[in-house]
Structure formats: structure tokens, C-alpha cells
Amino acid sequence: MREVDRRLLSAMRDCGTDPRVAAAARGLSWCGEHGAVWIAAGLVGAGADHERRGAWLRGTALVGAAHLASMAVKLAVRRARPQLAALRPLVSTAGRHSFPSSHAASAAAAAVAFGALGPAGRHLVPPLAAAMCVSRLVVGVHYPTDVVAGVLLGGITAGLGAAWMTGPAAASTANRAAATVCAAPPAATASVGAASRASATEGGAAHA
């Protein structure tokens, strides 16, 4: 599993050799530091949506809780950041520990929590959250399993708090979103793995 993790990371980090991809990945990573963009979005939502201000604030609290939970797990696991011999990370990191990805945890929590609060959240937050998760691989500071674990942690945290955030009647929407978010990382990892293996096979055939 460790070798697969490293090969998938290497394939994603190679995408960062394109300056445009690298710039986008850096921007997403910086915006997601400590869940900043999601907390800001929650506060803006609370200010703009007076009828559901409490739900927006509680959703923002769930994003913060997911981030704090990821930091606690990091301190317990203490997995070192990846080191790729050929490619240096594109960004610096606030800490030395890698598992799970706090960016992924807060992004997944935001996708679940804010996605339950209306069409804008459902359509805008999940794609941005997914892009942020991918950016952590492109900049080379997390293994794929770090990102998968972060997504699962964030999705579960927000799902468990859904009834507190929106009330029992609307909690099923958030729970369905949590199930979708938690199912996505393994499927995405398998897809990238298949692409990586196919690329390796083609490369081997070309040199044969």
C-alpha cells in the first residue's frame, strides 16, 4: 500500500510541473490553510442569509471541529510529510505531520454542511472542495491516503452534526451528502491508480 501511495502521489505531483496547474494548486492550498476559506464562507453565509444565520454558524463550527479533529489525529499518528526525490513540494506547510489532511477534512465538512443549506452550497462548494483536496497532492505535501482519511473524517464529522446544524427535518439532506462525500475518495483513488498503472504499462511498452 505504501508503494501505491507513493506512486499515486508522484503521478499527481508531476501535474504540478505545468506552471498554470502549479499556480492553481498553490492558490487553493493557501486558501484552505486552517480552513480559512470555508470559515469565511460560513460567516458570509450567516451575514447574508438572516433566516438561517444560526444554521450557517453551526455549519461553520462543524468545519472548525473537523479541522481540530484532524489536528488531533495528526498528533497521535505522527506520519511524516512525503519526500519525493525528484520533485520538491510547491508550498510550505504549517506542520510536519501528514495524516490525515486537514485541508481535506475541512473541505469535506464544508461540502456536507454548506451543501445542506441550499442550491448554491450544493452546486458550488463540493467542486471547490474536491479541487482543494486534489491540490494537496499536486503540491506534493500529502499522500493520497492522507487526503482520503481527511475527507472521511470531515464528512463524518459534518454528518454527525447535521441534526444539530439544520434540525432533524433537514438532517437527511446533509447525511446523504456525507455518504456521497465519503464514497468519493476511494473511487477517485482507484481511478487515479488505474491511470497511473496504465501510464506505467505504456511507458514500459515504449521502452521494450
N, C-alpha and C positions, 0 to 999 in steps of 0.2 A: 504493500500500500504506500509506503514511504517513497518508493521509486516512482510509482504512478503519480503521486502528489507532485514530486519534483519535476517530472516530465511535463505535466499539465501546466505547472507554473512557468516553466521555461518557454512553452509554446505561447502562453499568453503574454509573457514579458517581451517576447520577440515582436509582438504587435506594437510595442512602445518605441520601436526604432523608427517608426513613422512620426515625424515631428508634430503633425496635426493630432494624431492619436495620443501622443505623449502629453501635449498641452491640455487636451480634454480630460485625460485621466488625472493629471495633476490638479486641474481645477476642481474636479469632482471630489478628489481626496481631501483637498484643503477645505472645501465647503462642508464636508462631513465630519471634520475633526470635532470630537466630543459631542457629536450630534447637533452641531450648531445650526445647520440649515433647517433641520427638522423642528428644532425648538423654536427657531424664528418663525417658521411656517405656522406652527401651532399658535403662537402668540398673535400673529397677524390674523389667523382664522378667528381667534377669540375676539379680537377687536372688531372684525368686520361682520361676524355672524352673532348678533346680540342674542338671538333666541336660543342659540346653542353654545353660548360662551362657556358654560360650565363643562360641557362635553369636550370642547376643544382644549380647555385647560387640563382636564383629566387625561385626555389623549396625549397631550404634551408630557404630562407626568409619567405616563406609561413609556414613552420614548426615553425619558431620563432614567427610568427604572431599568429598562433593557440595557442601556449603556452601563449603568452601575453594576448590573449583574454580570455583564461581560468582563468588566474590570476585575471583579471578584474571582471569576473563573480563571482569568489570566494569572492572577497571583497564586492561585492554587496549582495550576498546571505548569506554568513557567516554561512554556515551549519557546525556544529561541526564534528570532526572525530568520527567514530564509536567506541563504547566501548563495548566489549564483556566480560561478567563477567568471563567466564571460560578460555578464551584464550587471551593472550596479543598479541599486534602487533609484527611481526617478524622484522620490521625495524622501525627506527625513521623517522620522517617527517620534511621537511623544514618549513612547516606552520601548523596552527591549523585548517584551513578550508578544507572542503571535496568536495564540489560541485562546478563545475564538476572536474573530474580527469584530471589534467594537463598532466600526463603520457599518458592517453588515447587520449587526444586532439592532442598532438604532434605525437603520434604513428599513429593515423588515417590520419593526414595530410601528414605524410611521406609515408604512404601506397598509398595515392592518387597521391601525387606529383611525387614521385620517380617511382611509378608504371607506370606512363605515359612516362617514359624516356627510356624504353627498356625492353627486356625479363628478364634480371637479376632482375630489380626492381620489375617487375610483379610477379616473382616467389619467390623471397627471402624476400622482405620487408613485404608483408601482413601477412604471417605466424608468423614472428617475432613480428610484431605489435600486432597481436592477442594474442600471448603468453604474451607480456608485459601487455596488458590490463587485462588478467586473473590473472597475478601475483599480481596485486594490491588488488585483492580480497583474494588471498591465504595468503598474508602477513597481511591482516586484517586492512588495512588503508582506504578503500573506500567501500561505499555501491555499490551494482550493478547499481543503478540509477545514481550514480556519474560517473561510467565508461561509461554507455550508453550515458549520456549527453556529456561527453568528446569526445567520438567517433563521435557523431553527429556534435559537434562544429568543431572538426578538419577536418572531411570530408567535411563539408560545406565550411569552410574557404579555403581549398585547391581547392575545386571545383570551387568556385567563382574566384579564381586567376588563373585558368587553362589557359585561353586565354593569360593572361599576361606572364605566365611562358613559354608556348610552342608555342604560336601563334595560331590564330583561326583554322588553318587546323588540328592541333593535339589536340585541346582542348576537342573534343568529347571523346577521349580516357580517359582523366582524369575525365570528367564528368560522364562517365559510371562507372569508378572506384569509384567515390564519391557516386554514387547511390547504388552500391553494399556494400560499407563500411557502409553507413548509414542504410541500411536494415538489416545488420548482427546483431547488438546488440539486438534489440527486439526479434529476432528469437532465439539467443543464451540464452537470459534471460529466455524466455519461456521454452526452453529445460531444463535448469538447474532447473527451478521451478518445472517442471513436475517430474524430477528425485528426487528432494527434497521431493515432496509430496508423491511419490511412496515409498521412503525410510521411511517416517514417517508412512505411512499406514502399511508397512511390520513390522515396529517396534511395532506398536500398536497391530497387529495381533499376534505377537510373545508373547506379554505380556498378551494377553487376556486369 
